[in-house]
Amino acid sequence: MHLKHYKELDGIRAIAALMVMFFHFFIDIQSDNWLLLAIQKISIVGQTGVSLFFVLSGFLISRILLNTKNDDSYFVNFYVRRSLRIFPLYFFFLVLFYFILPPLENKAIPPFSQQVYFWTYLQNLALTFNWNFAGPGHFWSLAVEEHFYLFWPFVIYFLNQHQIKRAVLIMIILACITRFVLLQNNLEVFYFTFSRMDELSVGALLAILEREGKLIAANAYKLLISFIAVFIPTVIIWIVSSGMAIDAIQIIKFVLLSFAFFSIIGFVISVKENHWLKNALKNIFLSYTGKISYGLYVYHPVCFYFIQTYFPIDSILVSMLVSFAFSYLVAGFSYRFFESRFLVLKDRFSHGKSGALQKVF
């Protein structure tokens, strides 16, 4: 099957990155200004950008795996390509975070016992179970995705499409049960691998629908209606329940979000090529943002900290624009002069001869 490159999904990835950045910029702002407080409340929705990332990644990874499962080098190609994309920037940033930035600020380097969880992709467990750690907290989502990559290729390889659908259902049920158990033990449900795995696996359903020829214009507005019906009440619940310990909401909200984003991604793929939304998502700004989105996600908290600490600006709006611009500068430089050196090596481990591949980051 020929894998079409959906350029509009670069725009979706860009929006997910911008949502997270927006959330991180406003969440810690202290102000009595009613407008800023309102923006801060709305910015909580930006936290769902991670869920959008998860569903999109689940789709892109699964469509690649489904399309290459008969290749002789199925596992080798997948894991080498993922490693070349993820590991260089990931471990470079850890070196920067632990060994370069602290001395520059006259701060102590954290002991290895507090670093080890990040070097081994266990930081989301450390956050969940309150272990003694030190590191970039936003890296928890990278651990969840990495854990997904460890076992999902085997699910795709050994199961047929009907069985994969059952596996997704099992993942959804398992995630809900996991969240229930964590809540019963007064633990956070946000970071743990199996409490977020339903979002990644739901993305796989889109890949199956694509293979079944169901992501077509005739079904586009069914998916849009589904998105509106699920996303709007979910966002209202997310905002209203922010900071509130309501177990039922904590258990179901990620399932609702995953199907909302499942629907909007499906709509964007299915709608006709000349649709205004498709064209908007392909614009230069969003395309470039999607291209460097991994770097934006990795670097932006440090960039925000740098601007706010060393170049404080009274105007929140100007501070945000400068902070975002600096993040783009750093991420763009990183992509051009560092990440791209490894990305070119991916061609040596191509997935078959069946067409263009969509980048996950």
N, C-alpha and C positions, 0 to 999 in steps of 0.2 A: 504494500500500500504506500502510495506517495504521501509523504508528510509535508503538508503545506506550512509555510512559515506565515504565521499570523502577525503581521507588523503591529496591528492594533493592540496585541497583548503586551507589547513593550510599553504602551501607554497605560495599560492596567497596572503593570508592575511599577511604573513611575508614580501613579496615584497612590499605590500602597505605601511606597517609600515616603512620599510627601505627607501622607496621613500620620505615619509614625513620627516623623520629624516635627510636625505641627503639635502633636500630643506632647512630645518630650520638651518642646520649647516652652509651652504654656503651663505645664502641670505644676511646676514648682514656683511660679511667680506669685509673690505676695503683694496684694493690692486691695484697697478699699473701693476702687473704682468699679461701679456697677457694670460698665461695659466690659472691662477686662475680666471680671468675675463671670460674666455671661459667656465670653469667649472661652474662658478656661473650662467652663462646664461643657460647652460644645466640643472642645478639644478632646474630651474623653473618647469621643467617637473615633478619633485618630488611632486609638489603641487597637481598634479592630483592623487596622491595616495589616497587622501580623496575620490575622485570620485570612485576609485576602491573599497575602503571600502564600500561606499554607495551601489554600485551595488551588491557586494558580500553579504552584509547584507540583502538587499532586497530579494535576492534569498533564503538565508538560513532561514530567518524569514518566508517568504511566503510558503516555502515547509513544514515547521513545522505546520504552521497554516492550510494549505490546508489538511494536513494529519490528523489533530486532530479536525477539525471543528465539528465533530459529537460527540466528547467526552462531557460528562456531565460537566466536570470541565475545559472546553476549556479556558475560560477567566481567571479563577483563576490560573490555572497552568501556563499559559503564563506569566501573569504579575508578579506572585511570582518568577518564574524562572528568568525573566529579572531583577527583582529588586535585587535578590541575586547576580547576576553577575555584575550589573552595580553600584548600589548605595554604597556598602561598600567602594570600592576604590575611587569612585568619591568624596564622602563626607569626607573620610579620607584625601584625598589630599587637599581639601579646608581648612580643619582644619590646616594641615601642612602649606599651603600657606599663610593663613591669620594670624594664631596665634602662630606658632612656628618659622618659618623662619625670619619674620621681627625682632623680639627681638634679635635673634642671630646675625643679621647684624646691630643692633642698628637703626632700621627703625621703623617708626610709623605703627601701625596696621590700615588699611583702615577703615573708618567709615562704619557702617552696611549699610547705604544708598547706598554705592558704591559696597558692597558685594552682596546685596540682589538678584540681577539678576542671579548670579551664584548658589545661594542656591535654586532658583526656576526654574532653567533651562530656563532662559530668556536672557542669555548672548548674544545669536546671534542677538536678537532684539536690545540689547544695542549697539552692534557693528554696526548694520545696520543704526540705527537712531541717532547714536552719543550721546547716553545718558551718563551721568557722571558715570563711573564705574571703578572698579579696580579688576582685577582678571586674571587668566590664559587664555590668549586670545585664545589659541588653543582649548579650551573647547567648542568653538562655534559648532563644528561638533557633539559633544555629545548631545547638545541641539536639533539639527536637527533630529538626530536619535531618541531621546526620544519623540519628537513630532510625528514622524512617528509611533512609537509604540502605541501612544495614540489612533489613529484612524484606522490604517490599519487592526488590528484584526477584527474590525467591518465590514470593507469592505469585507474581506475574508469570514466572517461568513454569511453575508446576501446576497452575490452575488454568482452566479454560475461562472464557468470558463470563459464562453463567456462574461459575464457581467464584470468580472474582467479585461479582455483585454480592454474593452471599458473604464473602470475606469482608466487604465494606460494611454490610449490615452488622456483622459480628464486631467490627472495629467501633462502630457507633455505640453499640450496646456496651461494649467493654469500656469505652471512654466514659459513658454515663455512670456505670458502676464504679469506676475508678474515682470519679469526682465525688460520688456519694460517700465512698469509704474515706477519702481524704477529708471531707467536711466533717464526718463523724469523729475524726481524730484531730480536729481543729488545725488542719494543714491547708496550705494554699493550693487551689486547683489550677492556677494560671500557668504554671511553669512545667509541670510534670509531663513526661513523654506520653504516657498512656492516657492522660486526661486531655490531650490536644490532638491525638492521632486521628480522631474522627474527621477533622478538617482536611488533613492531607489525603485521607482515603476517599472522602467524598469527591475530591478533585479527580480521582481515578474514574468515577462514574462518567464524567464528561468525556474522558478518553474513549470509554467504551461506546458512548452514544455517538461519538465521531466515527468510530469504526463501523457502527451499525447504520451510518448514513442519516442520522436523525438531527444533526446540527445543520438544519437547512432553513431557508427563509420562511417556509410554511409554518415552522414551529417557533420562529423568533419571538413573536408577540405573546405566545403562551409562556415563554420563559420570562419575558418582561413583566407580565402580570404576576407571575410567581415571585419574582424579585420584589415587586412593590408590596405584595401581600405579606411577605415575610420580613423584609428589611425594615420597613417603617416601624412596625410595632416592636421589633427587636431593638432598634436604636433607642426608642422611647424607654423601653425596659432598661437598657444599658445605662442611659443617662440618669433615670430616676433612681435606679438601684445602686448607683455608684457609691461605694463606701458603706453599703448596707449588707448585712449578712443574711441573705434570704437564700436558703439552701436550694429550693426548687429552681430558682432563677439561675444560680450558679451551675446547676446540673444540666440545664437544657439550653442555655444561651449560646454555647459554642456550636451546638447542632443547628440551631436556628440560623446563626451567622453563616455557617458553612453552606447551607442550602440557599441562603440569600445570595452569596457570592457565586455559588454554583450556577444560579439562574442568570445573574448579570453577565458572567463570563460566557455562558452559553448563548445569551442573547447577542452579545458583541460578535461572537464568532458566526452566528447563524444569519444575522441581518444582511441585507444586500450590500454589495461593495460600495455603492454610491450613497449609503446612509450617512447622514451628517455626523453621527456619533463615531462611526468607523473612521471617517476623515479627521475628526477632531483628535482622536487617540493616536493618529499617525503624524501629528504635527511635529516639527523639528524639536521643540522644547521637550515634549513628553518622550519622544523617541530617544533623545540623548539622555534624559533622566533615567529612562528604563535601562539604557546601556550601562550606566555607571551606578545603578541602584544598589548593588552589593557594597560598593565603596561608600556610598552615601549612608547606608545603614551602619556600616562598621565605624566610620569616622565621625559622624555628626555629633554624638554627645561630647567628644573631646573638642571639636570645633566650637560648639556652643559654649563650653566651659572656657575656652581660650578667649573668646570675644568678651564674654560677660566678666571675666576676671581681670584681663589686661587692657581691654578697651571698652569699659562700661559706657553705655549710651542711655540717656534719660528716656528717650522715646522708645516705647516698647515696639512700635511698628518698625522704626529704623533699625533697632537692635535685631529684630527678627530677620529683616532683609539682609543685613550685614552677616548675621550668623549663617543664614542659608547660603548666601553667596560664597562665604568662606568654605563651607562644607562642599559646595560644588567645585570650587577651585581645587581643594585637596583631593576629592574623589576623582576628578577628571585627570589630575596630574598622576595619581596612583594608577589609574586605568591605562593611561598612555605610556607611562615609563616603567611600570612594574608588572601589573596584572597581565597586560597584553603579551609580555615575554613568555608567559606560561600558556596563555590561551592558544598561541600558534602551534604549540605542541599537540593540542587536541586532535588536529587533523591526522596525526599518525595513528589514531585509534578511532577511526570513523565508524559510525554505525551503518554498516552495509552500504548499499548503493541506491537507496530508495528515495532520496530526496532531501530537501532542506530540513535542518533540525532547528527547533525553537530553543533559544537559550533559556535556562531556568533563572539565571541571574542576569 
